Amino acid sequence: MLIAGIGYLVWGHHLFSAGISDVAKLIFAFLTYLVAVPTGVKFFNWLATMYKARIELKSPMIWTLGTFTTFILGGVTGVMLGAVGISIPLHDTYFVVAHFHYVMLGGVAFLMFAGIHYWFPKMSGRMYNEFHAKVSFTFVFVGFNVLWMPMFFAGVFGMPRRYYDYLPEFEIFHQISGVGAVIFIVGVL
């Protein structure tokens, strides 16, 4: 509930570069940092549930561990964007695009796939091929990171978002991301 409640109040960090007052910047920066506290508690709760457990690295667990990895990268970059001095130069760049996808796609879609892999055999009475499921995860995880990680670097180098065309120096980031998209799609299929 704290994550949802505080998370609802952090929208103002998107206005750091829009000319809001310094007091409002301070309040929204504080709230953005504050949401990291219950999120960190939740993350460590997830890890604590595995402590001394008999973990079997089957597909649902692998997808869950993939979620931990991608979500923590998204969360750390979110805390970075809570700092006014970092957020202003990065706000309208691909850094924010990468951050958003690591949190939302990495934190939600990966868990959705974990749930599907866990519940499908129980609901359908049929077991999927575990080897194929692990190969699928590998392609999706590698593709996901090859797709979105270059966008962090492109954003740091100043590639703006919401443009239909980009300067030639950003072409390599698009090419790498394009390869990642293909790998990602192959994994999903």
N, C-alpha and C positions, 0 to 999 in steps of 0.2 A: 504494500500500500504506500509505503514511503517513496519507493521508486516512481510509482505512478503519480503520486501527489506532487513531489518535487519536480519530476520530469515534466509535468504540465506547466510548471512555472519557469522553465529555462528558455522558452522561446525567444526571449529578449536578446540572447547572445547572437542571434542572427541580425540584430540591429546595430551591433557595435560600429559598423562602417556606414551607418545611415544617419549619423549625426544626433544620436540620443545624448542626453546629458551625462556628465561624468558620474553623477550619483546613480543614475539608472544603470550605467555600465558596471559600476561597482556591485550593485545589488544582483544583477543578472550573472556576473562573473562568480559571485559568492554562491548563488543558487546552482550554477553549473558545476562548481566544485563540490557542493553539498550533495548533489545527486550521486556522486561517485561513492559516497560513504555507504548508503544502503545497497548500492549495486555491488560494491566490493564485498560487503557482508554476504550478499546472496551468492556471489561467485565462490567465496570461500566455503559457504554452506554446501554448494555443489561438490567441491573438492572433498570436504569433510565426510560426505556421504560415501565416498569411495575409500576412506581410510580403513585399513585392515579388512577390506571387503575381498571377496573372492571374485575378482574381475575377470570376465571372459571377453576377450577382444573379438566379439562377433559384431556384425554390422551395426546394430543399434548403438552399441557402446562406441564404436569407431566414429559414427556420425556425431555422437555426443561430444567426444573428445575434439573432433573437428570444430564443433560449435565453441567449445572453450577457447580454442586457439584463435579463431577468427573474431569472436566477440571481445576477447581481451585486447586484441590489436585495435579494434574499433573503439573500445572504451578508453584506452590510453590516449588515442588521438583526440577523443572527445574532450578529455581533461585539458589537453594542450590547447584546443580551440576555446576553452573557457578563459584563457588568459587574453586580455584585451590586446596586449602588445603582439601576440602571435596571431590572434584571430583576425585582426584588421587586414594585414597583408595577405593572409591565406583565405579570407572569406569567399571571395568570388573566383576561387581557383579550383582545380580538379582535386586538390587535397580534401576539400569538403565532400566532393562526390565519392571519393574513395572511403572516407570515414563513414559516410552514410551507408554505403553498401556493405562495409565490414560489420557494422552494427546490425542493420536490418536484414540483409540477405544472409550474412554469416551467422547472426544470432537467431534468426527466425526460420529461414529455409532449411538450414542444416538440422535444426531440431525437428522440423516437420518430417524430413527424411528419416531421422532417427525414429520418430513415432510410427511412421509408415512401416519401417523395417521391423519394429517391435510388434505392432498390432496386426499387420497383414496376415501372418500365419494363424493368429488366434481368431481372426474374423472370417477368414476364407477356408480354414482347414487345410490349406496347402502351404508348403514351405518353399520359399524361393531358393535359388542356387546361391549359397554363401560365397563361393569364389567369385561369381559374377557381381554380387553385391559389393564385395571388397574392391574389385577392379573399378566398378562404377564410382565408389567413394574416392578412390585414388585419382581418377580422372577429374572428378568434380573439384576435389580439394586443390589439386595442382592447378587446374584451369582457373579456379576462383582466384587463387593468389597471383597467377601470371596475368590475369585479366585486371585485377584491381590494384595490386601493389605498385605498378608503374605510375598509376595516377597520383599516388602520394608524392612521388619524386617530381612528376610533371607539375603538380601544384606548387611545390616548394620552388621550382624554377620559374614559376609565374604563369603557367598556362591557364588562361581564364576559362570559366565554364560559360555556357549559354551563348557560344559563338558557333556559327555554322562552318567556319574555316579557321585554320590555325597557321601560325608561322612554321616554316620548314624545320626549325630546330626541335619542334615538338613531335615531328613525324615518327621518330623511333618509339616513343611512348605509345602512340596509336598502333603501330605495327606489333609491338609486343603484346598489347592488350588484345589485339585482333586474334593473335595466336592463342592466347588464353581463353578467349571466347569460344573458339572452335574446340579446344580441349574440354572446356566446361560443358558445352552442348553434347559432345560425344559421351561424356560421363552421364549426363542426365538421360540421354537416349538409351 
